[in-house]
Amino acid sequence: MGTMCCKAGTPAYVSPEVINGDYNIDCDMWAAGCVLYVMLAGYPPFYGANEIELKSNIMKGYIEFDGDEWKNVSRDAINLINKLINKPQKRLTADEALKHKWFKKQSKNKDSDEEELVIDTSKLKNMKRRHTAIGQMAMSNISVNVSPD
């Protein structure tokens, strides 16, 4: 696959190679790992007081699973996140991710009354608050940086 060059995306979800400007479609799997993290924790895996700190934390690639919100998350889900938020050469492809043990368990549970993927409402409220704030920051940034032409 060819290298892409347009830097686009929500800052908290972009991979290190996007920040460096040398990436391909594999960067989407990093973003998928970030989305899964948000779905299970209610907040993104990377944060910072400003964009420079956020990018620095993304470049380090270190994520934590320490909070109470991770107590009921399966090891398989955490393993999948770690395999998605990883160096490009170690990162799962979409096909590999869909064949991961966690996804297999989800599809098995779909046919039964059992449900493993539980997202409590406090996590959903937390996601809504964060995304509203991110949207407001993005709109503010656009309004400041777009010329009136």
N, C-alpha and C positions, 0 to 999 in steps of 0.2 A: 504494500500500500504506500502511496505517495505521502510526502510530508505536506502538512497543511500550514497555512501562514496567518490566517485571520484570528486574532485573539478575541474570543467572544465567550461569554458565559458568566454565571453568577460567581463572583470572586471566591466565595467559600467552597465552591465545588470544583474549581479548576485544578488540574493536575500540575505537578512541577514542570513537566515538559511544555505545557501551554504557557506557563509563566516565562519559560526560557525561549519560547517562540519556535521550537523545533519538535513538532508532534504530528501524530496521525490519528486515525479514528479510534485507536486503542485508548485514548484519553477519556472517551465516553464511559469506559468501564470503571475508571477512577470515580467519575461523577456518579455512576450507578451505586458504587460503594458508599459514597457520601449520602446519597438519597436513602439507602437502606439504613445507614447509621441514624439519620434524622428520624426515619419512621419508627425505629426502635427506641431511641433515646429521647426524642423531642427537641433536640438541638444538634447543630452541625459538629462534625469532628474537629474542625479547625476554626479558630477565632483569633482575634487580635484587636487591640485598641484602635488601630488604624490599618490602612491597606498594606503598608510596609510590614507591620508586625504579622498580619494575616498571611501575606506571601511568605514571610520567613518561616512561619509555623508549617505552612504547606510544604515548603522545600525540605524541611526536616522530616516530614512524613510520619511523625509520631502521633499515634492516637491512643486515647485512654478509654478503658472500660471499667472505671472505678466506682461510679456513682450507684446509688440505690436502684436507679432505673435499669441497671444491667443485671440485677440479681435474678430476674426471671427470664432472661434471654438465654437461649440455648447456646452451647459451645459451638454448635454447627453454624449458627447465624454469625457469631463473632468470628469464626474461622473464615466464612465467606467474605465478610467485610475486610478482614486482613488480607485476603487474597485478591481483593479488588483495589483496595487502597495500598498499592504496592509499586515497586519499581516496574517500569514497562516490561522488562524481560521476564519478570516473575508474575506479572498480572494476568489474571484469567481473561480469556476471550469470552465473548457472549455465549458461545456454544459450551465452553467449559463451565461457565457460571451456571447455566441452566441445567447442567448435569451434576452440579454440586449436591451433596447429601442433603443440605438444608432445603433446596428447591424440591428434591425428590420427596422429602417428608411432607412439604406443603401440599404437593399434588396428591399424595396418599390421603392426607387429612381432609382434602376437599371432598372426597367421596364418602367420608364418614361424618359422624356427629362431632368428632373431636376437632378442636381448633388450636393450633400451636401459636399462630401469629396473633398476639393480643396487643392492642395499642390502647392504653388507658386514656381517658378524656383529658387528664392533666397534660399529657404529652401533646395531644392535638391542640390544646389551648396555647401551650408553649410554642409550638410550631407556628401557629397563626400570628402570635405576637411578634416572633422573630421575623417572619416573612413580611409582615406589615412594615416593620422597622426597616428591613432591607429594601423594600419597595420605595419607601419614603426617601431613603438615602439615594437610591438610584435616580429617582425623579429629580431630586435636588441637584445631583451631579449633572444630569442631562440639561437641566434648565440653566445651570451656570456655564456649561461648556459648549452649548449649541449656539451658533451665531443666529441672529434674527433674520438673516437673508431669506 
